[in-house]
Amino acid sequence: MKRFFLFLLMAVPAIGIAQSNFQKGYLVTNTGDTLRGYIDYREGLKTPASFVFKTELNSAAPKTYTLKDCTACHIDDMASYQRFLVNISLGSVELSKISALVDTTSRRDTVFLQVLQSGPNVTLYSYVDRIKTRFYILDKAETFPEELVMQLYYRDDESGKLLTNLRYARQLSVLMKKYEKLTLPNEHRLGTLKYKEDELIKVAALINGQQKPKSKYKQFRWFAGLSLDMANTKFRGETPLASSDATSKIAFSPMFSGGVDLFVNPAIRRLLFRIEMAFVKSNSEVTSPAGGNSFDQLSMIFSPSILYHIYNADKLKVFVSVGSGLNYSKVSNLVNFRYEKEILTDDRRKVGVPLDLEKFYLTIPINAGVVLNKRIELLAGYSVPTAMSSYAYYSVERQRFRVGLNYLFGKH
């Protein structure tokens, strides 16, 4: 089982890169021609610099269009991009790279900008590279978009407080005034405006005299499920229960779980953050010729994780996930094996060492599985053994396997 999960994790990059995701759309070439067909729309952390295009879905010869080849790209109901020559600020938003001096450096380059909101007065765009996310605004009276500038810097005194230059709010204030949208409530709104996509889209829609468009795709979904949990307790270190002739009984128990999935790109749903809460009650039994130990354990497990679909077709998806698990456990019916350990003193006396388990401990859950018809999720999971005790001479570890089924709620 452990080898199976290791193989899947090693195979993720190769499988993920190989799979395409062609969706209906069109490209606009440098000559103004519109090419309708299918565009490979992939999930990524950066704004694309090229697009793979097919005239027919079953065509075996796709063509790549770069910044030199096309001026615009539109994927139906998903995303739209336009090519512009713009100034790109270079100031970092990483805390370790911020200083008391405001970084005003920039470069001028031709890039694709993603359309976030368009209307009769302004169009709002975004551009993402390895440095940060930037937003641009294009007034209908202008030819090129202007970057909405946000800069971070530290106060140059002993407080070291992180400050934000709200230049972007002042830029939007000018446009709101120009198009007669700068009311007193809206002016106050700009004073607390965050440099976030959702909030900037609302302001752009306000300038255009429109309502913020509702997304066709949900940002999250709920899930609930039932699994068969297989738990195995192991002793390590200086205790007879860790000897080679000690045996551990595997406990089979039902695990109830549920949570929420947060999509990085709701239109593609390939990469997501999963937050899961699980409840399981299991027993433990370890025996050796010198004695034994047993207990019941009721566990509540909070597990945030990253889930990636290595195959992401409409009717079938294959995924792997890895995360961390915060376990809160309550032990009952403890049959405590005490053994005598020699303490290095002058009289070489011995003391009894009891078993006392931690209430909180961390695990590393790894899962893999398939999703059928966007609703039924079948999974298998493994938790890397971690210590449930804090003794210097020996430790108690719990290894878990699970197989289960989740039901995915919501509109797909």
N, C-alpha and C positions, 0 to 999 in steps of 0.2 A: 504493500500500500504506500509506504513512504517513497519507494522508488518511482511509483506511478506519479505522485505529485511532483517529484523532482523533475521527471521527464516533461510533464506539462509546462512547468515554469520555464524550462529551457527551450521549449518549442514555441512559446508565446511570440517572440519577435518574428520568427520566420513565418508563422501562420498569419499573424496580424498584417505583416507587410504584403503578403501574397494576395490577400483578399481585396477585391475592389468593391465599390459601392456606386454603381452608375445610376444616376437619376436624370429625369427629363429636365431639359434646360436649353439654353442657347448661348452662343458666343458672338460678339461683335468684333469683326476684324478691323485692321488699320484702314482698309478701304471703305469701311462702312457697311459691309455685307453682314447679314445676320445668318449664322449657321445654327440650325435647329437639330437637336439630337440628344445625346446622353453624356453627362459629365460625371466623372469620378469624384464624388463628394466625400472626402475623408475627414475624420476628426483629428484635429491638431491643436497645439498650443500657440501656433504662430499663424499669421495671415499668409495664405498661399501666394507663391510667386509664379505659379504656372498651373494649368489645368489640363487633364487628360480627357479627350473628347472622342466620341464615336457618333457617326451618323445613324447607325443602326445598333440596337442593343446586342445583337448576336454577331456583330462585326468582330473579326479577329485582328484587325489592324487599327488600334486607336492611335490618335495623334496628340502630341503634347503642344499646347499653346502657351508661350511665355509672355512676359511683359513686352517683348518686342513684336509679338504677333497679334495681340488683341487688346481692345480698349475697355471691354466690359464682359462680364460673365454673370449669368443668372441661372440658378438652380430652382426650379419651380417649388414654391411654398417653403423653401428652406433658407436660401441665402442669395445675396446679390452683391457683386463687386464692380467697382469702376476704377480705371487707371488714372492717376494724377501725378504731377510733379509737385512735391510738397517739401516743406521744412520738417525735419524729424528731430525733436529734442532728444538729447543724450543723457540728461541727468537721471541718475539711478533712484529707485525707490527702495532699494535694499538698505536696511538700517545700518549695516556695517560700512556702507559706502557714502553715507550722508554726513555732511560737515556743516560748520557754521557759515560757510560761503555757498551762496546759491549757485548751482551749476546751470549756466545759461548756454552751454555749448549745444550745437545742432549740426545736422548735415542736410543737404538737399539731394533728394533722390526721387526716382520714379517708382511707385509702388501701387499695388492694388489696395483700395480701401473698401471695407465692407459697409454696405448701406444699412443703417439701423433705423432711420426714420426719415421719410421724405414728404414734402408738401409744397404748397404754393410759394412759401417764403424762404424756407431753409431746408437743407438736407444734413443729417447727422451721420457721421462715419466713425469707424474704429480701425485702428491698425495695431497689431500685436507683433512684437519681435522678442528676442531673448532678453532685452533690457526691461521692457514694461509694456503696458497697454496705454495707448493714446487715443484721444477722441478729436475729431475734426468737424468743423461746421462750415457749410457753404451757403453764403447768402446768394439769393437768386440774381442779384445785381453784379456778382463777382464771377470770375472764371475759375479760380483755384480755391480749394478749401483752406481754411486757416486752422491751425492746431489750437485746441482749447488747452491752454498751458496750466499745468499743476506742478508746483515745485515744493519739495520738502527740504527743510534745513533745521539745524539746532540753534537755539538761542545762545548767543555768545556770552554766557555768564555761568555762574556756578550751578544754576538750576538744570542746564542741559535739556530744556524742554523742547520737544519736537514740534515745529511749527509748519503750517501749510500756507503757501502763497495762493490765494484764491483768485488768481488772474482770470481763470476760466469763467468764474461767476461774473466778473466785470465785463468780459467779452459778451456774454449772453445778455447782460443788462443793456448793453448798447443795442443789440438786436431787438430786444423786447420793447425798448423805447421807440425804435424806428418803426416797428409794426404795431405800435399802440397797445402793447400788452403789459406795460410796466405799471401795474396798480400797486398800491401800498402792500397788500398781502403777498403779491408776487415778489416785490422787492425784499420783503422779510424772508421769503422762501429762498431767495438766492443767497442770503447771508448764512444759511446752514446747508447749502447744497453740497452734497458729497460727489466726489469724482467717480461715480459709479454708473454703469450702463443704464440701469433701470431708471435712475433719477434724471439722467441727462435726456433720455428718450421722452420722458414726461414734459421736460422744459421745451424740447424741440417741437413736440406736438402742440404745446400751448402757443408757441410763436406762430405755428402754422394754422392756428384756430381749429385744431383737430383733437379728438380724443386719443389717448394712448392706445395703439392697436393691441387687440388681444392675440396672444400667441396661439397658434394652432396646436402646439405641442406643450404638454404638461412638464413642468420642471421637476416633478417628483412623482413617486407612486408608493403605495403601501403594500406590504406583503405579510402573510402569516403562514405558519407551517408546523409540521410535526415530523420529528426525526427519531430514529433509533440510536441512542447513545451507547457506546461501548467503552467503558472506563476501566483502566488497569492501574493499580498502585504499585510502585516500586520503591524499595528502600536502597539508599546508597550510603557508603561509608562504613564506620566502625559499629556495626550492629549485627547480631545473628540473623536478622530478617533480611540482610543484604547478601547473605552467603549464597553459594552456588546451589545449595540444596533447598533454598527457600522458594516457595511457589506463590503465585498471585492469581486470584480468581478474577476473571473478566466479568464485569457487571453490565447487564443489559437493561436499559431503562428508557422510558419515553422522554423526549425533550420537546418542550413547547417553545416556540419562538415567533417573533414578529418584529417589524421595523419599517424603515423607510429607505428608499433609494433616491439619491439626488443625482440628476444627470448633468454631466459636463456640457454636452450638446444634446438637448432634447430631441432634435430632428434626427439624430443618428443613433443615440442611446448605446453607444459602444463602450464608453468609459463612464463609470459612475462611482459615487461614494455611497457605501451601504452602512447604515446604523442599525444594529440588531440587538434585541434583548431576548435572552433565552433563560428558561427555567428547567432544571432537571434535578431529580432526587435519585441518588444511586448509593449502592453500598460498596464497601471495600473489605477484602479479606486476604491477608498475607499470612502464611504459615511456614514454619521451619521446625526441625527436630527440637530446637530449644524453646519453642513456644510460638504464639501467634498474635495477630493484631487484627481487629475489625472495627468498623464504624459505619454509620450512615451519614451521608453528606447531602444537604440541600443547597444547591448553588444557583445564584443569579448572575448571569454573565452578560456584561455590556461590551459589545464588540463593534467598534468602528473599523471599516476596511475599505480597500480599493478593489473594485471588481472590473474586469476587462473581458469583453466578448472577443475571443480569438477567432470565432466564426460568427457572422452577424447577418444571416439571411432572414427573410420575413417569417418563415414558418419554423425555422430551427436556428437556435443560437447555442454556441458552446463557450463556456466562460471559465476563468480561474479568478481567485481572489486571495488576498493576503491582508492581514490586519493585526490588531492587538486586542486581547480580551482582558477586561478587568473583572475578576471573579470575586464575589462576596459569598462566602460559604458558612453554613452553620452545621456543626457536627453534633451528632446524637448517637446514643447506644454505643459508646466507645468502650471496647474491651482493650485495655491498655497493657501492652507487654512492657514490663520493666526489666532491664538487665543491669547487671552490676558492672560499672566501669572503674578501673583502677586510677586513682588520682596520685600523681607523683609528689607525695609528701614524705616526710621522715617515717611516718608509721605506715605508709603505703595503704591507706584505707580506701575503701570502695564506697561509691554512692550510687543510688538508683537514678537512672535517667528516664523520665517519663516522656510520653509523646504529647505534644501540644501543637496543634496546627494553626497556621495564620488564618485570620478571617478574610484578609485581602491578599490576593496574589495575582500576578500577570501571566497570561499565556499568549501564544502566537498561533492563531487559527489559520489554516490553509484549506481552501475549498475549491472544488471543481465540479462542473455539472453541465446540464443542458436545459434549454427553455423550449417548450413545445407550444406552438400556436400562440405565443406571446402571453400565455396564462399560467402554464404548469411548469414549474422549475423542479428538476430532479438533481440532487446534489450528493456529493460525498465529501467528507471533511476529516481533517487530521489536525490535532493540536500538539505542537511540539512540547515534550515533557518539561515541566518547570517545577521548581521546588515549592512545596506548601508549608515548609518549616524554615526556621532560621538558626538551626543548631550548627555548631562548629564541627562536631564529630560525625554527624550523619544527617541525611536529608530524606524527605519523603516527596516523591514525585507522582504526578497523575498524568497518565497518557490517555488521550481520548480519540476515538474514531466516531464518525456519525454518517448515517445515510438517511436521507429524508426527502420530503416533498414540500414545496412552498406554493402558495397560490398568490398570483400577482394581481392586485386590484387596479381599478382605474381604466381610463380610456387609453387605447394603444393605437 
